[in-house]
Amino acid sequence: MPYVNIKVTREGTEPGATATTPEQKRALIKGVSDLLFDILGKPHASTFVVIDEVDMENWGVGGVTVPEYRAKHAKTD
């Protein structure tokens, strides 16, 4: 019984979007389930996929929040 937890920052991937779209979530769930079936033979009916969206201020990298990290690295690119 596989359990997969996908964590993403809460932001849109398209202009004006503020979160992952329902279509994107469906695609992630189907894609992960299909991969586990294709590689390990795990049945879709017993595969659990959970998507957690985390506010960018609650996600850190390099000792700072994601917005701070991106702002810092945007200046150096």
SEVEXNU-830650 format. One record per atom (N, C-alpha, C): x, y, z. Coordinates in steps of 0.1 Angstrom, whole numbers, plus 5000, padded with zeros to 4 digits. Layout:
N
XYZ/...
END
This chain:
77
500849885000/500050005000/500950125000/501350174988/502150294987/501450424992/502250504999/501750645003/502850734998/502450834990/503350934984/502851064989/503751144994/503451284999/504251384990/503551464982/504151564974/503951694981/505051774983/504951904989/505452004978/504652104977/504952214967/504652344974/505352454969/504952584975/503652624969/502952704977/501652754972/501852884964/501852854951/502052964941/501552914928/501153004920/500652964907/501752934897/501452844888/502452814877/502052884864/500852944865/500353024853/500053164858/500153264849/499853404853/498553414860/498553484871/497253504879/496853394888/497553274887/497153164896/497953184909/497253134920/497853144933/498053014939/497752904932/497952774937/498052674926/498352554929/498352444919/496952424914/496752414902/495352394897/494852254899/493452244900/492952104901/493452014890/493552064878/494051984867/495451934869/496352024874/497651984877/497751874888/496851894898/496851794909/496451664904/495351664896/494951534890/496051464882/496751544875/497851494867/498951434875/499351504886/500351454896/499851324902/498651314906/498151194913/498151074903/497651104891/497650994881/499050954877/499951054875/501251024871/502050944881/501950974894/502550904904/501950764905/500650754905/500050624906/500450534894/500450594882/500850514870/502250464871/503150554876/504550514878/504750404887/504050404899/504150294909/503650164903/502650174895/502050054889/503050004878/503550094870/504450044859/505749994864/506350054874/507650004879/507549894889/506549914899/506549814910/505249724910/504349744900/503149664900/502149694911/502249814917/501349854928/500049894922/498949834927/497649864922/497250014925/496550074915/496050204917/495150214930/494350114932/493350114942/493950114956/495250084957/495850084971/496950184971/497050274962/498050384962/497450514966/498050574977/497650694982/498550804978/498050914973/498951034970/498351154976/499151224984/498651344991/499551464986/498851574983/499551694978/499351794989/500551844995/500451955005/501052074998/500252184998/500652314994/501052395006/502352445005/502852525017/503052665012/502652765021/502852905018/504352925017/504753005007/506153025005/506953085017/506253155025/506853215037/507053105048/506452985046/506652865055/507652765049/508252795038/509252705032/510552775031/511552715037/512852785037/513952705029/514852775024/516052725017/517252815020/518352755023/519552845025/519452935037/518552895047/518452975059/517453095058/516753105047/515753205045/514553155039/513453235039/512253195032/512353195017/511553115010/511653114995/511553254989/510653344993/510653474987/511953544989/512553535001/513853595003/514953534995/514953404994/515953334986/515853374971/514653374966/514453414952/514853554949/514553644958/514853784957/516453804957/517053734966/518553734967/519153684954/518653574949/519253514937/518853574924/517753654924/517353724912/518353834909/518853894920/519854004918/521253954913/521553834916/522853784912/522853704898/521653684893/521553614880/521753704868/
END
